[in-house]
Amino acid sequence: MKLYYSPGACSLSVHIALCEAGLSYELVRVDIREATTEDGNDYRIVNPFGYVPALEIKTGEVLLEGPAIVQYIADQVPKKKLAPTNGSMDRYRLQQWLNFISTELHKGLGALFNPALPTEAREMFKGNVGRRLDVLTERLGTSPFLMGDTFTIADGYLFTVLGWCPLLEFDLSPWPSLKAYLERIGARPAVQQAMGKEGLLA
């Protein structure tokens, strides 16, 4: 498999899933501003939207959108239990978390990367995210992972998105359980492996 990524971007979630799954893969770095790969090719040939991640699988097909890609990866190694069985209520709960992270946190925090965002809009986005985190901490205050006692692909995604907070000057100190969660996930060998390959470790 071939993962098209940009260091620290949402593609890190897919990279973590690949490492947790123990699957072999090749990394292709993408300049998302220029929409080019590291060898100078037009990345939009791979993903017409121009953003990461994209995963080329063994058949040569390309999968787009992180929440879909990480589920595909999890289903390649069901014994790893990175996702519950397809069709089960727990699988729908996992998809619920993936959608929550994607729409309520990823998009909300991602907007703050725009330097042209007016101050009023920036504060609105921060307030919306903060209210979502209030609810999220209720879950993580009683369970080590989003799905209970087992790490899943949703945890890799949440770790990735919340990891942007220091860059965005979004203070997580009001949510100590989230800070502890990030430390817990960040210490996992597979997470360290993915971050190390992307040059994200100090």
C-alpha positions as CSV (number, residue, x, y, z in Angstrom):
1,M,0.0,0.0,0.0
2,K,1.0,3.6,-0.6
3,L,0.1,6.4,1.8
4,Y,0.1,10.0,0.5
5,Y,0.6,12.2,3.5
6,S,1.8,15.5,4.9
7,P,3.6,15.6,8.2
8,G,1.2,16.1,11.1
9,A,-1.8,16.6,8.9
10,C,-5.0,14.4,9.3
11,S,-3.1,11.7,7.3
12,L,-1.3,11.0,10.5
13,S,-4.4,9.2,11.6
14,V,-4.1,6.8,8.7
15,H,-0.4,6.4,9.3
16,I,-1.1,5.4,12.9
17,A,-3.7,2.9,11.8
18,L,-1.1,1.3,9.4
19,C,1.4,1.0,12.2
20,E,-1.1,-0.3,14.6
21,A,-2.2,-2.9,12.0
22,G,1.4,-3.9,11.3
23,L,0.8,-3.6,7.6
24,S,3.6,-2.8,5.1
25,Y,3.3,0.4,3.3
26,E,5.2,3.1,1.3
27,L,5.1,6.8,2.2
28,V,4.7,9.5,-0.4
29,R,5.0,13.1,1.0
30,V,2.7,15.7,-0.4
31,D,3.1,19.5,-0.5
32,I,-0.6,20.3,0.0
33,R,-0.1,24.0,-0.8
34,E,1.3,23.2,-4.2
35,A,-0.6,19.9,-4.6
36,T,2.6,18.1,-5.7
37,T,4.2,14.9,-4.5
38,E,7.8,14.8,-3.3
39,D,9.0,13.8,-6.8
40,G,7.3,16.9,-8.3
41,N,4.2,15.1,-9.8
42,D,0.7,16.6,-9.8
43,Y,-0.9,15.1,-6.7
44,R,-4.4,16.0,-8.1
45,I,-3.9,13.0,-10.4
46,V,-4.1,10.9,-7.3
47,N,-6.7,13.0,-5.4
48,P,-8.5,15.6,-7.4
49,F,-9.3,17.5,-4.2
50,G,-5.6,18.0,-3.6
51,Y,-5.6,17.2,0.1
52,V,-4.4,14.2,2.1
53,P,-4.7,11.4,2.9
54,A,-5.0,9.1,0.0
55,L,-4.2,5.4,0.1
56,E,-3.3,3.3,-2.9
57,I,-4.2,-0.3,-2.2
58,K,-2.8,-3.5,-3.8
59,T,-5.3,-3.4,-6.7
60,G,-4.1,0.0,-7.7
61,E,-7.3,1.6,-6.6
62,V,-7.1,4.8,-4.5
63,L,-9.2,5.3,-1.3
64,L,-9.9,8.9,-0.2
65,E,-11.1,10.4,3.1
66,G,-9.5,9.4,6.4
67,P,-12.5,7.9,8.2
68,A,-13.1,5.5,5.2
69,I,-9.4,4.7,4.8
70,V,-8.9,3.8,8.5
71,Q,-11.9,1.4,8.4
72,Y,-10.5,-0.3,5.4
73,I,-7.1,-0.7,7.2
74,A,-8.8,-2.1,10.3
75,D,-10.8,-4.6,8.3
76,Q,-7.5,-6.0,6.8
77,V,-6.5,-7.2,10.2
78,P,-9.6,-8.1,12.2
79,K,-7.6,-9.9,14.9
80,K,-6.1,-6.5,15.9
81,K,-9.5,-5.3,16.9
82,L,-8.9,-1.8,15.6
83,A,-12.6,-1.7,14.6
84,P,-15.6,-3.7,15.7
85,T,-17.1,-6.2,13.3
86,N,-19.0,-4.8,10.4
87,G,-22.7,-4.7,10.9
88,S,-22.5,-4.7,14.7
89,M,-23.9,-1.9,16.9
90,D,-20.3,-1.3,18.1
91,R,-19.2,-0.7,14.5
92,Y,-22.0,2.0,14.2
93,R,-20.8,3.5,17.4
94,L,-17.3,3.7,16.0
95,Q,-18.6,5.4,12.9
96,Q,-20.5,7.8,15.1
97,W,-17.2,8.8,16.8
98,L,-15.3,9.0,13.4
99,N,-18.1,11.3,12.1
100,F,-18.1,13.4,15.3
101,I,-14.3,13.9,15.1
102,S,-14.5,14.7,11.4
103,T,-17.3,17.2,11.4
104,E,-17.2,18.7,14.9
105,L,-13.5,18.8,15.7
106,H,-11.5,18.4,12.6
107,K,-13.4,21.1,10.6
108,G,-13.7,23.3,13.7
109,L,-10.0,23.3,14.5
110,G,-8.9,23.1,10.9
111,A,-10.5,26.4,10.2
112,L,-8.2,28.0,12.7
113,F,-5.2,27.3,10.4
114,N,-6.5,30.0,8.1
115,P,-4.6,33.2,8.9
116,A,-7.2,35.3,7.2
117,L,-10.0,34.1,9.6
118,P,-11.4,37.2,11.4
119,T,-11.0,37.3,15.1
120,E,-14.7,37.1,15.7
121,A,-15.0,34.0,13.6
122,R,-11.9,32.5,15.3
123,E,-13.5,32.9,18.7
124,M,-16.7,31.4,17.4
125,F,-14.9,28.3,16.2
126,K,-13.0,28.0,19.4
127,G,-16.2,28.3,21.4
128,N,-18.0,25.6,19.4
129,V,-15.0,23.2,19.7
130,G,-14.8,23.9,23.5
131,R,-18.5,22.9,23.9
132,R,-17.9,19.7,22.0
133,L,-14.9,18.9,24.2
134,D,-17.0,19.4,27.3
135,V,-19.1,16.5,26.2
136,L,-16.1,14.5,25.1
137,T,-14.4,14.7,28.4
138,E,-17.5,13.0,30.0
139,R,-16.7,9.9,27.9
140,L,-13.0,9.9,28.4
141,G,-13.3,10.6,32.1
142,T,-14.7,7.1,32.6
143,S,-12.9,5.1,29.8
144,P,-9.3,5.0,28.6
145,F,-10.4,5.0,24.9
146,L,-13.4,6.3,22.9
147,M,-14.8,2.8,22.6
148,G,-14.1,1.7,26.2
149,D,-11.1,-0.4,27.1
150,T,-9.8,-1.0,23.6
151,F,-7.8,1.3,21.3
152,T,-9.5,1.8,17.9
153,I,-8.9,3.8,14.8
154,A,-11.1,6.5,16.3
155,D,-8.5,7.1,19.0
156,G,-5.8,7.6,16.3
157,Y,-8.0,10.2,14.6
158,L,-8.8,12.0,17.8
159,F,-5.2,12.1,18.8
160,T,-4.2,13.5,15.5
161,V,-6.8,16.3,15.5
162,L,-6.3,17.3,19.2
163,G,-2.6,17.3,18.5
164,W,-3.0,20.5,16.5
165,C,-4.1,22.5,19.5
166,P,-0.7,23.8,20.5
167,L,0.0,25.0,17.0
168,L,-3.4,26.8,17.0
169,E,-2.9,28.3,20.5
170,F,-6.0,26.4,21.6
171,D,-5.5,25.7,25.3
172,L,-6.5,22.3,26.5
173,S,-5.9,22.9,30.2
174,P,-9.6,23.3,31.0
175,W,-9.9,19.6,30.0
176,P,-7.2,17.7,31.9
177,S,-8.6,14.3,31.0
178,L,-8.0,15.2,27.3
179,K,-4.4,16.1,28.1
180,A,-3.9,12.8,29.9
181,Y,-5.6,11.0,27.0
182,L,-3.2,12.6,24.5
183,E,-0.2,11.5,26.6
184,R,-1.6,8.0,26.8
185,I,-2.2,7.6,23.1
186,G,1.1,9.4,22.2
187,A,3.1,6.8,24.2
188,R,1.8,3.9,22.2
189,P,4.7,2.3,20.2
190,A,2.7,2.4,16.9
191,V,2.0,6.1,17.4
192,Q,5.6,6.8,18.2
193,Q,6.6,4.9,15.0
194,A,4.2,6.9,12.8
195,M,5.3,10.2,14.3
196,G,8.9,9.3,14.1
197,K,8.7,8.6,10.4
198,E,6.9,11.9,9.8
199,G,9.6,13.8,11.7
200,L,7.3,14.9,14.4
201,L,9.2,13.8,17.5
202,A,11.5,16.3,19.2
